[in-house]
Amino acid sequence: MDRLQTLGVFVAVAEAGSFTRAAARLQLSPPVVTRAVAALEERLGVRLLNRTTRSVVPTDAGLRLLESARVLLQQVDAAEREAVGETAAPSGKLTVSASVTFGRRAVAPIVMEFLRDHPRVSASLILVDRTVSLVEEGVDVAVRIGELPDSSLIARQIGRVQRLLVASPAYLARRGVPKDPADLRAHDVIAFTGLMPNREWRFVRDGRSAAVRFAPRIEVNDEAAAIAAAEAGDGITVSLCYMVAEALNSGRLVPVLHEVTPPPLPVQLVYPQARLVTPKVRAFVDLAARRLRERLSVDLAIHNGAVGEGDKVAEAGAND
């Protein structure tokens, strides 16, 4: 392993805070990574990393080297990319991350389309319902729903999704239509923990945010299970519009308390900051932005159309 590669290994370990995670990111074995860092420390005559059973943290000398090494590696990377031209055909492995349901329905088809258009690219699609660390886990692009904390990531907003309460027409005919958020306390609520973590429904009334707490009839950590129970007439659940677009369009579910729904959540494509964005990342982000805008606009249109149908159900329930 040459000196430049050794520096790259050191940077990966320092950023990941773990020899094992760095090895996975670099697709090397942990012993190779450990030996590379040990050899670098021996050559420089200083300890670069403090190792414990739980973490790996750079020493003062390690922090100084980390800053310089990052700059050097970025310059080398930029020089290589400039040599082949920024318009070079996308190539290499592309790693994309998204939440499970949104990824399965909206992102996976885009990845397959991208692969068909770019034969020199292979891909890894990671679908998990947690926030993935792009740098530590070697992810090129992630699709994230919700407000983003301040970070060094580049974010490109491509649409919005609406949170909403839904129920089946049969349930509302049997139990009545809630007229106020406080009415949820008298209903069977199927709480999806991903959107109701505190057993509450947050809403907006007269321009102000508020919340109502309740005791759910059942809590589930899987949105598909919550939606299936709502469709079966077992109660009211919370969802994002893309998750129930088909059920709303078919009339199996209708919105509840739509007049006080909270503001839509932004949907964003995020990727690590770099002096030059690789051709594969640039091309995928451009394609994904177009396709997701199309998909999200359709889902919102279905939601808005279903609101009118929900009004009809509400009126019928009020007259029962």
KELOMI-557490 format. One record per residue (C-alpha): residue number from 1; y, z, x; residue in three letters. Coordinates in nm, 3 decimals. Example, Ala and Ser with C-alpha at 12.3 -4.5 7.8 and 13.67 -1.06 7.14 Angstrom:
<pt pos="1" Y="-0.450" Z="0.780" X="1.230" code="ALA"/>
<pt pos="2" Y="-0.106" Z="0.714" X="1.367" code="SER"/>
This chain:
<pt pos="1" Y="0.000" Z="0.000" X="0.000" code="MET"/>
<pt pos="2" Y="0.334" Z="-0.108" X="0.158" code="ASP"/>
<pt pos="3" Y="0.650" Z="0.104" X="0.172" code="ARG"/>
<pt pos="4" Y="0.807" Z="-0.061" X="-0.135" code="LEU"/>
<pt pos="5" Y="0.496" Z="-0.004" X="-0.344" code="GLN"/>
<pt pos="6" Y="0.483" Z="0.357" X="-0.227" code="THR"/>
<pt pos="7" Y="0.840" Z="0.410" X="-0.339" code="LEU"/>
<pt pos="8" Y="0.749" Z="0.261" X="-0.677" code="GLY"/>
<pt pos="9" Y="0.462" Z="0.508" X="-0.711" code="VAL"/>
<pt pos="10" Y="0.689" Z="0.800" X="-0.621" code="PHE"/>
<pt pos="11" Y="0.948" Z="0.694" X="-0.880" code="VAL"/>
<pt pos="12" Y="0.679" Z="0.660" X="-1.148" code="ALA"/>
<pt pos="13" Y="0.543" Z="1.010" X="-1.076" code="VAL"/>
<pt pos="14" Y="0.891" Z="1.165" X="-1.072" code="ALA"/>
<pt pos="15" Y="0.987" Z="0.999" X="-1.403" code="GLU"/>
<pt pos="16" Y="0.658" Z="1.077" X="-1.577" code="ALA"/>
<pt pos="17" Y="0.639" Z="1.434" X="-1.444" code="GLY"/>
<pt pos="18" Y="0.267" Z="1.381" X="-1.394" code="SER"/>
<pt pos="19" Y="0.036" Z="1.206" X="-1.148" code="PHE"/>
<pt pos="20" Y="-0.206" Z="1.122" X="-1.429" code="THR"/>
<pt pos="21" Y="0.057" Z="0.965" X="-1.657" code="ARG"/>
<pt pos="22" Y="0.207" Z="0.774" X="-1.367" code="ALA"/>
<pt pos="23" Y="-0.137" Z="0.642" X="-1.274" code="ALA"/>
<pt pos="24" Y="-0.192" Z="0.519" X="-1.629" code="ALA"/>
<pt pos="25" Y="0.150" Z="0.355" X="-1.636" code="ARG"/>
<pt pos="26" Y="0.086" Z="0.180" X="-1.301" code="LEU"/>
<pt pos="27" Y="-0.277" Z="0.102" X="-1.387" code="GLN"/>
<pt pos="28" Y="-0.395" Z="0.280" X="-1.072" code="LEU"/>
<pt pos="29" Y="-0.642" Z="0.564" X="-1.025" code="SER"/>
<pt pos="30" Y="-0.495" Z="0.916" X="-0.997" code="PRO"/>
<pt pos="31" Y="-0.637" Z="0.965" X="-0.644" code="PRO"/>
<pt pos="32" Y="-0.458" Z="0.649" X="-0.525" code="VAL"/>
<pt pos="33" Y="-0.130" Z="0.773" X="-0.669" code="VAL"/>
<pt pos="34" Y="-0.176" Z="1.118" X="-0.517" code="THR"/>
<pt pos="35" Y="-0.254" Z="0.975" X="-0.172" code="ARG"/>
<pt pos="36" Y="0.048" Z="0.740" X="-0.187" code="ALA"/>
<pt pos="37" Y="0.290" Z="1.027" X="-0.254" code="VAL"/>
<pt pos="38" Y="0.124" Z="1.247" X="0.009" code="ALA"/>
<pt pos="39" Y="0.156" Z="0.967" X="0.265" code="ALA"/>
<pt pos="40" Y="0.525" Z="0.922" X="0.180" code="LEU"/>
<pt pos="41" Y="0.590" Z="1.295" X="0.221" code="GLU"/>
<pt pos="42" Y="0.406" Z="1.296" X="0.553" code="GLU"/>
<pt pos="43" Y="0.601" Z="0.997" X="0.683" code="ARG"/>
<pt pos="44" Y="0.937" Z="1.150" X="0.584" code="LEU"/>
<pt pos="45" Y="0.842" Z="1.502" X="0.690" code="GLY"/>
<pt pos="46" Y="0.968" Z="1.664" X="0.367" code="VAL"/>
<pt pos="47" Y="0.821" Z="1.779" X="0.038" code="ARG"/>
<pt pos="48" Y="0.938" Z="1.547" X="-0.239" code="LEU"/>
<pt pos="49" Y="0.761" Z="1.699" X="-0.540" code="LEU"/>
<pt pos="50" Y="0.686" Z="2.054" X="-0.648" code="ASN"/>
<pt pos="51" Y="0.347" Z="2.055" X="-0.814" code="ARG"/>
<pt pos="52" Y="0.226" Z="2.307" X="-1.073" code="THR"/>
<pt pos="53" Y="-0.067" Z="2.300" X="-1.313" code="THR"/>
<pt pos="54" Y="0.169" Z="2.193" X="-1.594" code="ARG"/>
<pt pos="55" Y="0.428" Z="1.966" X="-1.436" code="SER"/>
<pt pos="56" Y="0.551" Z="1.780" X="-1.132" code="VAL"/>
<pt pos="57" Y="0.922" Z="1.825" X="-1.052" code="VAL"/>
<pt pos="58" Y="1.123" Z="1.660" X="-0.773" code="PRO"/>
<pt pos="59" Y="1.262" Z="1.885" X="-0.497" code="THR"/>
<pt pos="60" Y="1.623" Z="1.845" X="-0.383" code="ASP"/>
<pt pos="61" Y="1.506" Z="1.593" X="-0.124" code="ALA"/>
<pt pos="62" Y="1.298" Z="1.423" X="-0.392" code="GLY"/>
<pt pos="63" Y="1.598" Z="1.389" X="-0.623" code="LEU"/>
<pt pos="64" Y="1.803" Z="1.227" X="-0.349" code="ARG"/>
<pt pos="65" Y="1.525" Z="0.982" X="-0.272" code="LEU"/>
<pt pos="66" Y="1.463" Z="0.915" X="-0.642" code="LEU"/>
<pt pos="67" Y="1.820" Z="0.799" X="-0.700" code="GLU"/>
<pt pos="68" Y="1.819" Z="0.566" X="-0.398" code="SER"/>
<pt pos="69" Y="1.468" Z="0.437" X="-0.469" code="ALA"/>
<pt pos="70" Y="1.556" Z="0.345" X="-0.828" code="ARG"/>
<pt pos="71" Y="1.854" Z="0.140" X="-0.709" code="VAL"/>
<pt pos="72" Y="1.646" Z="-0.032" X="-0.440" code="LEU"/>
<pt pos="73" Y="1.362" Z="-0.119" X="-0.678" code="LEU"/>
<pt pos="74" Y="1.604" Z="-0.252" X="-0.939" code="GLN"/>
<pt pos="75" Y="1.769" Z="-0.471" X="-0.676" code="GLN"/>
<pt pos="76" Y="1.435" Z="-0.610" X="-0.561" code="VAL"/>
<pt pos="77" Y="1.331" Z="-0.670" X="-0.921" code="ASP"/>
<pt pos="78" Y="1.661" Z="-0.842" X="-0.997" code="ALA"/>
<pt pos="79" Y="1.633" Z="-1.060" X="-0.687" code="ALA"/>
<pt pos="80" Y="1.286" Z="-1.176" X="-0.787" code="GLU"/>
<pt pos="81" Y="1.396" Z="-1.255" X="-1.141" code="ARG"/>
<pt pos="82" Y="1.701" Z="-1.443" X="-1.022" code="GLU"/>
<pt pos="83" Y="1.478" Z="-1.643" X="-0.788" code="ALA"/>
<pt pos="84" Y="1.269" Z="-1.773" X="-1.080" code="VAL"/>
<pt pos="85" Y="1.569" Z="-1.794" X="-1.314" code="GLY"/>
<pt pos="86" Y="1.653" Z="-1.586" X="-1.620" code="GLU"/>
<pt pos="87" Y="1.528" Z="-1.870" X="-1.839" code="THR"/>
<pt pos="88" Y="1.175" Z="-1.854" X="-1.696" code="ALA"/>
<pt pos="89" Y="0.902" Z="-1.865" X="-1.958" code="ALA"/>
<pt pos="90" Y="0.796" Z="-1.519" X="-2.082" code="PRO"/>
<pt pos="91" Y="0.483" Z="-1.398" X="-1.904" code="SER"/>
<pt pos="92" Y="0.290" Z="-1.082" X="-1.828" code="GLY"/>
<pt pos="93" Y="0.185" Z="-0.794" X="-2.049" code="LYS"/>
<pt pos="94" Y="0.415" Z="-0.681" X="-2.332" code="LEU"/>
<pt pos="95" Y="0.369" Z="-0.329" X="-2.473" code="THR"/>
<pt pos="96" Y="0.517" Z="-0.261" X="-2.819" code="VAL"/>
<pt pos="97" Y="0.520" Z="0.064" X="-3.016" code="SER"/>
<pt pos="98" Y="0.584" Z="0.138" X="-3.386" code="ALA"/>
<pt pos="99" Y="0.485" Z="0.385" X="-3.656" code="SER"/>
<pt pos="100" Y="0.140" Z="0.329" X="-3.808" code="VAL"/>
<pt pos="101" Y="0.228" Z="0.197" X="-4.155" code="THR"/>
<pt pos="102" Y="0.537" Z="-0.003" X="-4.059" code="PHE"/>
<pt pos="103" Y="0.363" Z="-0.134" X="-3.750" code="GLY"/>
<pt pos="104" Y="0.057" Z="-0.248" X="-3.942" code="ARG"/>
<pt pos="105" Y="0.255" Z="-0.421" X="-4.216" code="ARG"/>
<pt pos="106" Y="0.559" Z="-0.558" X="-4.035" code="ALA"/>
<pt pos="107" Y="0.527" Z="-0.544" X="-3.656" code="VAL"/>
<pt pos="108" Y="0.167" Z="-0.658" X="-3.596" code="ALA"/>
<pt pos="109" Y="0.226" Z="-1.003" X="-3.754" code="PRO"/>
<pt pos="110" Y="0.534" Z="-1.049" X="-3.534" code="ILE"/>
<pt pos="111" Y="0.337" Z="-0.964" X="-3.219" code="VAL"/>
<pt pos="112" Y="0.069" Z="-1.218" X="-3.312" code="MET"/>
<pt pos="113" Y="0.334" Z="-1.485" X="-3.380" code="GLU"/>
<pt pos="114" Y="0.492" Z="-1.408" X="-3.042" code="PHE"/>
<pt pos="115" Y="0.158" Z="-1.448" X="-2.865" code="LEU"/>
<pt pos="116" Y="0.099" Z="-1.782" X="-3.034" code="ARG"/>
<pt pos="117" Y="0.440" Z="-1.905" X="-2.913" code="ASP"/>
<pt pos="118" Y="0.400" Z="-1.768" X="-2.559" code="HIS"/>
<pt pos="119" Y="0.052" Z="-1.832" X="-2.416" code="PRO"/>
<pt pos="120" Y="0.135" Z="-1.666" X="-2.082" code="ARG"/>
<pt pos="121" Y="0.192" Z="-1.329" X="-2.247" code="VAL"/>
<pt pos="122" Y="-0.069" Z="-1.069" X="-2.341" code="SER"/>
<pt pos="123" Y="0.020" Z="-0.768" X="-2.553" code="ALA"/>
<pt pos="124" Y="-0.062" Z="-0.408" X="-2.633" code="SER"/>
<pt pos="125" Y="0.048" Z="-0.273" X="-2.973" code="LEU"/>
<pt pos="126" Y="0.061" Z="0.108" X="-2.997" code="ILE"/>
<pt pos="127" Y="0.080" Z="0.240" X="-3.355" code="LEU"/>
<pt pos="128" Y="0.146" Z="0.615" X="-3.365" code="VAL"/>
<pt pos="129" Y="0.349" Z="0.843" X="-3.593" code="ASP"/>
<pt pos="130" Y="0.537" Z="1.015" X="-3.312" code="ARG"/>
<pt pos="131" Y="0.826" Z="0.934" X="-3.081" code="THR"/>
<pt pos="132" Y="0.687" Z="0.754" X="-2.779" code="VAL"/>
<pt pos="133" Y="0.853" Z="0.800" X="-2.439" code="SER"/>
<pt pos="134" Y="0.911" Z="0.441" X="-2.334" code="LEU"/>
<pt pos="135" Y="0.951" Z="0.510" X="-1.963" code="VAL"/>
<pt pos="136" Y="0.668" Z="0.761" X="-1.928" code="GLU"/>
<pt pos="137" Y="0.419" Z="0.561" X="-2.136" code="GLU"/>
<pt pos="138" Y="0.510" Z="0.217" X="-2.008" code="GLY"/>
<pt pos="139" Y="0.636" Z="0.078" X="-2.341" code="VAL"/>
<pt pos="140" Y="0.859" Z="-0.230" X="-2.327" code="ASP"/>
<pt pos="141" Y="0.993" Z="-0.226" X="-2.685" code="VAL"/>
<pt pos="142" Y="0.969" Z="0.024" X="-2.971" code="ALA"/>
<pt pos="143" Y="1.062" Z="-0.006" X="-3.338" code="VAL"/>
<pt pos="144" Y="1.216" Z="0.320" X="-3.458" code="ARG"/>
<pt pos="145" Y="1.326" Z="0.431" X="-3.803" code="ILE"/>
<pt pos="146" Y="1.602" Z="0.690" X="-3.831" code="GLY"/>
<pt pos="147" Y="1.899" Z="0.806" X="-3.630" code="GLU"/>
<pt pos="148" Y="1.844" Z="0.800" X="-3.254" code="LEU"/>
<pt pos="149" Y="1.942" Z="1.085" X="-3.022" code="PRO"/>
<pt pos="150" Y="2.171" Z="1.000" X="-2.734" code="ASP"/>
<pt pos="151" Y="1.968" Z="0.837" X="-2.459" code="SER"/>
<pt pos="152" Y="1.974" Z="0.572" X="-2.192" code="SER"/>
<pt pos="153" Y="1.780" Z="0.332" X="-2.416" code="LEU"/>
<pt pos="154" Y="1.931" Z="0.010" X="-2.545" code="ILE"/>
<pt pos="155" Y="1.924" Z="0.006" X="-2.927" code="ALA"/>
<pt pos="156" Y="1.963" Z="-0.296" X="-3.153" code="ARG"/>
<pt pos="157" Y="1.989" Z="-0.218" X="-3.525" code="GLN"/>
<pt pos="158" Y="1.817" Z="-0.480" X="-3.737" code="ILE"/>
<pt pos="159" Y="1.815" Z="-0.333" X="-4.087" code="GLY"/>
<pt pos="160" Y="1.778" Z="-0.027" X="-4.307" code="ARG"/>
<pt pos="161" Y="1.508" Z="0.134" X="-4.520" code="VAL"/>
<pt pos="162" Y="1.562" Z="0.345" X="-4.830" code="GLN"/>
<pt pos="163" Y="1.397" Z="0.681" X="-4.891" code="ARG"/>
<pt pos="164" Y="1.304" Z="0.725" X="-5.256" code="LEU"/>
<pt pos="165" Y="1.100" Z="0.932" X="-5.496" code="LEU"/>
<pt pos="166" Y="0.838" Z="0.740" X="-5.695" code="VAL"/>
<pt pos="167" Y="0.585" Z="0.809" X="-5.969" code="ALA"/>
<pt pos="168" Y="0.361" Z="0.609" X="-6.198" code="SER"/>
<pt pos="169" Y="0.483" Z="0.517" X="-6.548" code="PRO"/>
<pt pos="170" Y="0.182" Z="0.704" X="-6.689" code="ALA"/>
<pt pos="171" Y="0.277" Z="1.028" X="-6.513" code="TYR"/>
<pt pos="172" Y="0.638" Z="1.007" X="-6.633" code="LEU"/>
<pt pos="173" Y="0.528" Z="0.931" X="-6.988" code="ALA"/>
<pt pos="174" Y="0.302" Z="1.238" X="-6.979" code="ARG"/>
<pt pos="175" Y="0.530" Z="1.485" X="-6.800" code="ARG"/>
<pt pos="176" Y="0.878" Z="1.350" X="-6.869" code="GLY"/>
<pt pos="177" Y="1.138" Z="1.198" X="-6.637" code="VAL"/>
<pt pos="178" Y="1.333" Z="1.433" X="-6.406" code="PRO"/>
<pt pos="179" Y="1.707" Z="1.415" X="-6.480" code="LYS"/>
<pt pos="180" Y="1.821" Z="1.639" X="-6.195" code="ASP"/>
<pt pos="181" Y="1.676" Z="1.717" X="-5.849" code="PRO"/>
<pt pos="182" Y="1.621" Z="2.077" X="-5.961" code="ALA"/>
<pt pos="183" Y="1.374" Z="1.941" X="-6.220" code="ASP"/>
<pt pos="184" Y="1.134" Z="1.866" X="-5.934" code="LEU"/>
<pt pos="185" Y="1.039" Z="2.234" X="-5.933" code="ARG"/>
<pt pos="186" Y="0.871" Z="2.183" X="-6.272" code="ALA"/>
<pt pos="187" Y="0.679" Z="1.873" X="-6.162" code="HIS"/>
<pt pos="188" Y="0.368" Z="1.803" X="-5.955" code="ASP"/>
<pt pos="189" Y="0.510" Z="1.692" X="-5.621" code="VAL"/>
<pt pos="190" Y="0.288" Z="1.516" X="-5.368" code="ILE"/>
<pt pos="191" Y="0.470" Z="1.599" X="-5.044" code="ALA"/>
<pt pos="192" Y="0.430" Z="1.358" X="-4.753" code="PHE"/>
<pt pos="193" Y="0.504" Z="1.586" X="-4.458" code="THR"/>
<pt pos="194" Y="0.652" Z="1.302" X="-4.253" code="GLY"/>
<pt pos="195" Y="0.942" Z="1.273" X="-4.500" code="LEU"/>
<pt pos="196" Y="0.939" Z="1.623" X="-4.656" code="MET"/>
<pt pos="197" Y="0.879" Z="1.848" X="-4.354" code="PRO"/>
<pt pos="198" Y="1.058" Z="2.149" X="-4.503" code="ASN"/>
<pt pos="199" Y="0.925" Z="2.118" X="-4.858" code="ARG"/>
<pt pos="200" Y="1.259" Z="1.990" X="-4.977" code="GLU"/>
<pt pos="201" Y="1.422" Z="1.674" X="-5.108" code="TRP"/>
<pt pos="202" Y="1.759" Z="1.592" X="-4.960" code="ARG"/>
<pt pos="203" Y="1.992" Z="1.390" X="-5.181" code="PHE"/>
<pt pos="204" Y="2.355" Z="1.283" X="-5.218" code="VAL"/>
<pt pos="205" Y="2.569" Z="1.372" X="-5.519" code="ARG"/>
<pt pos="206" Y="2.940" Z="1.295" X="-5.548" code="ASP"/>
<pt pos="207" Y="2.945" Z="1.195" X="-5.184" code="GLY"/>
<pt pos="208" Y="2.799" Z="1.526" X="-5.066" code="ARG"/>
<pt pos="209" Y="2.460" Z="1.596" X="-4.915" code="SER"/>
<pt pos="210" Y="2.245" Z="1.865" X="-5.077" code="ALA"/>
<pt pos="211" Y="1.882" Z="1.968" X="-5.097" code="ALA"/>
<pt pos="212" Y="1.638" Z="2.118" X="-5.346" code="VAL"/>
<pt pos="213" Y="1.338" Z="2.320" X="-5.231" code="ARG"/>
<pt pos="214" Y="1.014" Z="2.333" X="-5.424" code="PHE"/>
<pt pos="215" Y="0.646" Z="2.424" X="-5.398" code="ALA"/>
<pt pos="216" Y="0.449" Z="2.097" X="-5.376" code="PRO"/>
<pt pos="217" Y="0.124" Z="2.065" X="-5.567" code="ARG"/>
<pt pos="218" Y="-0.028" Z="1.913" X="-5.252" code="ILE"/>
<pt pos="219" Y="0.091" Z="1.827" X="-4.903" code="GLU"/>
<pt pos="220" Y="-0.056" Z="1.536" X="-4.705" code="VAL"/>
<pt pos="221" Y="0.019" Z="1.396" X="-4.363" code="ASN"/>
<pt pos="222" Y="-0.084" Z="1.043" X="-4.455" code="ASP"/>
<pt pos="223" Y="0.158" Z="0.829" X="-4.654" code="GLU"/>
<pt pos="224" Y="-0.114" Z="0.599" X="-4.791" code="ALA"/>
<pt pos="225" Y="-0.292" Z="0.899" X="-4.946" code="ALA"/>
<pt pos="226" Y="0.032" Z="1.024" X="-5.103" code="ALA"/>
<pt pos="227" Y="0.107" Z="0.681" X="-5.251" code="ILE"/>
<pt pos="228" Y="-0.248" Z="0.643" X="-5.384" code="ALA"/>
<pt pos="229" Y="-0.223" Z="0.981" X="-5.558" code="ALA"/>
<pt pos="230" Y="0.111" Z="0.885" X="-5.712" code="ALA"/>
<pt pos="231" Y="-0.031" Z="0.553" X="-5.835" code="GLU"/>
<pt pos="232" Y="-0.322" Z="0.745" X="-5.992" code="ALA"/>
<pt pos="233" Y="-0.070" Z="0.946" X="-6.196" code="GLY"/>
<pt pos="234" Y="-0.112" Z="1.274" X="-6.007" code="ASP"/>
<pt pos="235" Y="0.256" Z="1.338" X="-5.941" code="GLY"/>
<pt pos="236" Y="0.582" Z="1.237" X="-5.775" code="ILE"/>
<pt pos="237" Y="0.595" Z="1.152" X="-5.405" code="THR"/>
<pt pos="238" Y="0.855" Z="1.045" X="-5.150" code="VAL"/>
<pt pos="239" Y="0.828" Z="0.722" X="-4.958" code="SER"/>
<pt pos="240" Y="1.021" Z="0.454" X="-4.773" code="LEU"/>
<pt pos="241" Y="1.087" Z="0.137" X="-4.968" code="CYS"/>
<pt pos="242" Y="0.872" Z="-0.088" X="-4.746" code="TYR"/>
<pt pos="243" Y="0.571" Z="0.137" X="-4.802" code="MET"/>
<pt pos="244" Y="0.584" Z="0.100" X="-5.180" code="VAL"/>
<pt pos="245" Y="0.742" Z="-0.245" X="-5.212" code="ALA"/>
<pt pos="246" Y="0.424" Z="-0.399" X="-5.354" code="GLU"/>
<pt pos="247" Y="0.364" Z="-0.111" X="-5.596" code="ALA"/>
<pt pos="248" Y="0.726" Z="-0.126" X="-5.717" code="LEU"/>
<pt pos="249" Y="0.710" Z="-0.503" X="-5.758" code="ASN"/>
<pt pos="250" Y="0.392" Z="-0.478" X="-5.965" code="SER"/>
<pt pos="251" Y="0.516" Z="-0.185" X="-6.174" code="GLY"/>
<pt pos="252" Y="0.243" Z="0.056" X="-6.060" code="ARG"/>
<pt pos="253" Y="0.522" Z="0.285" X="-5.940" code="LEU"/>
<pt pos="254" Y="0.886" Z="0.326" X="-6.044" code="VAL"/>
<pt pos="255" Y="1.178" Z="0.506" X="-5.873" code="PRO"/>
<pt pos="256" Y="1.268" Z="0.858" X="-5.979" code="VAL"/>
<pt pos="257" Y="1.617" Z="1.014" X="-5.944" code="LEU"/>
<pt pos="258" Y="1.738" Z="0.693" X="-5.778" code="HIS"/>
<pt pos="259" Y="2.100" Z="0.771" X="-5.860" code="GLU"/>
<pt pos="260" Y="2.101" Z="1.053" X="-5.601" code="VAL"/>
<pt pos="261" Y="1.888" Z="0.898" X="-5.328" code="THR"/>
<pt pos="262" Y="2.000" Z="0.975" X="-4.972" code="PRO"/>
<pt pos="263" Y="2.163" Z="0.707" X="-4.753" code="PRO"/>
<pt pos="264" Y="1.928" Z="0.443" X="-4.605" code="PRO"/>
<pt pos="265" Y="1.782" Z="0.503" X="-4.259" code="LEU"/>
<pt pos="266" Y="1.856" Z="0.255" X="-3.980" code="PRO"/>
<pt pos="267" Y="1.573" Z="0.051" X="-3.828" code="VAL"/>
<pt pos="268" Y="1.624" Z="-0.024" X="-3.461" code="GLN"/>
<pt pos="269" Y="1.460" Z="-0.205" X="-3.172" code="LEU"/>
<pt pos="270" Y="1.488" Z="0.003" X="-2.856" code="VAL"/>
<pt pos="271" Y="1.401" Z="-0.075" X="-2.495" code="TYR"/>
<pt pos="272" Y="1.478" Z="0.077" X="-2.155" code="PRO"/>
<pt pos="273" Y="1.805" Z="-0.002" X="-1.987" code="GLN"/>
<pt pos="274" Y="1.781" Z="-0.238" X="-1.689" code="ALA"/>
<pt pos="275" Y="2.011" Z="-0.462" X="-1.490" code="ARG"/>
<pt pos="276" Y="1.818" Z="-0.766" X="-1.611" code="LEU"/>
<pt pos="277" Y="1.603" Z="-0.769" X="-1.923" code="VAL"/>
<pt pos="278" Y="1.276" Z="-0.950" X="-1.860" code="THR"/>
<pt pos="279" Y="1.222" Z="-1.285" X="-2.037" code="PRO"/>
<pt pos="280" Y="0.927" Z="-1.146" X="-2.236" code="LYS"/>
<pt pos="281" Y="1.132" Z="-0.851" X="-2.369" code="VAL"/>
<pt pos="282" Y="1.437" Z="-1.065" X="-2.445" code="ARG"/>
<pt pos="283" Y="1.228" Z="-1.323" X="-2.632" code="ALA"/>
<pt pos="284" Y="1.032" Z="-1.063" X="-2.830" code="PHE"/>
<pt pos="285" Y="1.343" Z="-0.868" X="-2.930" code="VAL"/>
<pt pos="286" Y="1.510" Z="-1.187" X="-3.054" code="ASP"/>
<pt pos="287" Y="1.205" Z="-1.286" X="-3.261" code="LEU"/>
<pt pos="288" Y="1.143" Z="-0.934" X="-3.394" code="ALA"/>
<pt pos="289" Y="1.508" Z="-0.894" X="-3.495" code="ALA"/>
<pt pos="290" Y="1.495" Z="-1.212" X="-3.704" code="ARG"/>
<pt pos="291" Y="1.161" Z="-1.140" X="-3.868" code="ARG"/>
<pt pos="292" Y="1.231" Z="-0.773" X="-3.941" code="LEU"/>
<pt pos="293" Y="1.570" Z="-0.854" X="-4.095" code="ARG"/>
<pt pos="294" Y="1.392" Z="-1.095" X="-4.329" code="GLU"/>
<pt pos="295" Y="1.123" Z="-0.840" X="-4.416" code="ARG"/>
<pt pos="296" Y="1.360" Z="-0.548" X="-4.469" code="LEU"/>
<pt pos="297" Y="1.597" Z="-0.750" X="-4.688" code="SER"/>
<pt pos="298" Y="1.305" Z="-0.845" X="-4.915" code="VAL"/>
<pt pos="299" Y="1.185" Z="-0.483" X="-4.939" code="ASP"/>
<pt pos="300" Y="1.533" Z="-0.360" X="-5.028" code="LEU"/>
<pt pos="301" Y="1.567" Z="-0.633" X="-5.289" code="ALA"/>
<pt pos="302" Y="1.238" Z="-0.524" X="-5.446" code="ILE"/>
<pt pos="303" Y="1.359" Z="-0.164" X="-5.446" code="HIS"/>
<pt pos="304" Y="1.690" Z="-0.256" X="-5.607" code="ASN"/>
<pt pos="305" Y="1.513" Z="-0.464" X="-5.869" code="GLY"/>
<pt pos="306" Y="1.269" Z="-0.185" X="-5.942" code="ALA"/>
<pt pos="307" Y="1.555" Z="0.057" X="-6.006" code="VAL"/>
<pt pos="308" Y="1.636" Z="-0.132" X="-6.323" code="GLY"/>
<pt pos="309" Y="1.276" Z="-0.106" X="-6.437" code="GLU"/>
<pt pos="310" Y="1.287" Z="0.264" X="-6.358" code="GLY"/>
<pt pos="311" Y="1.581" Z="0.301" X="-6.593" code="ASP"/>
<pt pos="312" Y="1.373" Z="0.153" X="-6.873" code="LYS"/>
<pt pos="313" Y="1.089" Z="0.397" X="-6.804" code="VAL"/>
<pt pos="314" Y="1.337" Z="0.687" X="-6.794" code="ALA"/>
<pt pos="315" Y="1.478" Z="0.590" X="-7.132" code="GLU"/>
<pt pos="316" Y="1.131" Z="0.561" X="-7.281" code="ALA"/>
<pt pos="317" Y="1.030" Z="0.900" X="-7.140" code="GLY"/>
<pt pos="318" Y="1.347" Z="1.063" X="-7.273" code="ALA"/>
<pt pos="319" Y="1.267" Z="0.938" X="-7.622" code="ASN"/>
<pt pos="320" Y="0.907" Z="1.060" X="-7.626" code="ASP"/>
